[in-house]
Amino acid sequence: MSNLSEALQELMSIDGAQAVSLVDYSSGMLLGEAGSGIDMEAAAAGNTEVIRAKMRTMDALKLDDEIEDVLISLHKAYHIIRPVASNDGLFIYVVLDRNKSNLALARRKVLDVEKKLEM
């Protein structure tokens, strides 16, 4: 999958998807987005700090591992942050309505899209 808009639309097909984006965490820039209800520019900047903090912590602990995804559970929503393995410095961000989504299936779909994403 080389088309960013195609990847974003596939992510929006996840049950309960509200908003999705692709972010460059070296700069915090939003590269693409779909959906509504979330200020994705602010979310990109904030979640960039989440990823950077986790990477610093892993370095400090000398963990020889990689982040698969970061899950933030809110009362009304799930937020999935998944680094793109094939494109160092990028992550996928997905916001799901907690009452309309299946977290396990959503994580699987994000993984599938991430594996096909070509930038």
C-alpha positions as CSV (number, residue, x, y, z in Angstrom):
1,M,0.0,0.0,0.0
2,S,1.8,3.1,-1.2
3,N,-1.1,5.6,-1.1
4,L,-1.3,7.4,2.2
5,S,-5.0,8.4,1.7
6,E,-5.8,4.7,1.0
7,A,-4.1,3.7,4.3
8,L,-6.0,6.4,6.2
9,Q,-9.3,5.3,4.7
10,E,-8.6,1.7,5.6
11,L,-7.9,2.7,9.2
12,M,-11.2,4.7,9.2
13,S,-13.0,1.5,8.3
14,I,-12.2,0.1,11.7
15,D,-15.4,-0.2,13.8
16,G,-15.7,2.9,16.0
17,A,-12.9,4.8,14.3
18,Q,-13.3,8.6,14.9
19,A,-10.0,10.0,13.6
20,V,-6.7,8.6,12.3
21,S,-3.4,10.1,11.3
22,L,0.2,9.5,10.2
23,V,2.8,11.5,12.1
24,D,6.5,12.2,11.8
25,Y,7.7,12.1,15.4
26,S,11.1,13.5,14.6
27,S,9.4,16.8,13.9
28,G,5.9,16.3,15.4
29,M,4.4,17.1,12.0
30,L,1.1,15.6,10.8
31,L,1.6,13.9,7.4
32,G,-2.0,12.9,6.8
33,E,-5.3,12.6,8.6
34,A,-8.9,11.4,8.2
35,G,-12.0,11.6,10.4
36,S,-13.2,14.4,12.7
37,G,-13.8,15.5,16.2
38,I,-10.1,15.7,17.2
39,D,-7.6,18.5,16.7
40,M,-5.1,16.2,15.0
41,E,-2.4,18.9,14.9
42,A,-2.4,19.1,18.7
43,A,-2.7,15.3,19.0
44,A,0.3,14.8,16.7
45,A,2.4,17.1,18.8
46,G,1.3,15.6,22.1
47,N,1.7,12.0,21.0
48,T,5.1,12.8,19.6
49,E,6.1,13.6,23.2
50,V,4.6,10.3,24.4
51,I,6.7,8.3,21.8
52,R,9.8,10.2,22.6
53,A,9.4,9.8,26.3
54,K,8.9,6.0,26.0
55,M,12.0,5.7,23.7
56,R,14.1,7.7,26.2
57,T,12.9,5.4,29.0
58,M,13.7,2.3,27.0
59,D,17.2,3.7,26.3
60,A,17.7,4.5,30.0
61,L,16.7,1.0,31.0
62,K,18.9,-0.4,28.2
63,L,15.9,-2.4,26.9
64,D,16.8,-4.3,23.7
65,D,13.3,-4.1,22.3
66,E,10.9,-2.1,20.1
67,I,7.6,-0.4,20.8
68,E,4.8,-2.4,19.2
69,D,2.1,0.1,20.1
70,V,1.1,2.4,22.9
71,L,-2.5,2.2,24.1
72,I,-4.2,5.0,26.0
73,S,-7.6,3.9,27.5
74,L,-10.0,6.7,28.3
75,H,-13.6,6.3,29.6
76,K,-15.0,7.0,26.2
77,A,-12.2,6.2,23.8
78,Y,-9.1,4.2,23.0
79,H,-6.1,5.9,21.5
80,I,-3.6,3.6,19.6
81,I,-0.2,4.9,18.8
82,R,1.8,2.5,16.6
83,P,5.4,3.3,15.3
84,V,5.8,2.3,11.6
85,A,8.5,-0.4,11.6
86,S,9.5,0.1,8.0
87,N,9.7,4.0,8.3
88,D,11.7,5.0,11.3
89,G,10.4,8.2,12.7
90,L,6.7,7.7,11.7
91,F,3.7,6.6,13.8
92,I,0.1,5.8,13.1
93,Y,-2.4,7.3,15.5
94,V,-6.0,6.0,15.8
95,V,-8.8,7.3,18.0
96,L,-11.7,4.8,18.6
97,D,-15.1,5.2,20.2
98,R,-14.7,2.7,23.1
99,N,-18.4,1.7,22.9
100,K,-18.3,0.9,19.2
101,S,-14.9,-0.8,18.8
102,N,-13.3,-4.1,19.5
103,L,-9.8,-3.3,20.7
104,A,-8.2,-6.6,19.7
105,L,-9.6,-6.4,16.2
106,A,-8.6,-2.7,15.9
107,R,-5.0,-3.4,17.0
108,R,-4.8,-6.2,14.4
109,K,-6.1,-3.9,11.6
110,V,-3.6,-1.2,12.5
111,L,-0.9,-3.8,12.4
112,D,-2.1,-4.9,8.9
113,V,-2.2,-1.4,7.6
114,E,1.2,-0.6,9.1
115,K,2.8,-3.6,7.4
116,K,1.5,-2.5,4.0
117,L,2.3,1.2,4.3
118,E,5.0,2.4,1.9
119,M,6.3,5.9,2.2
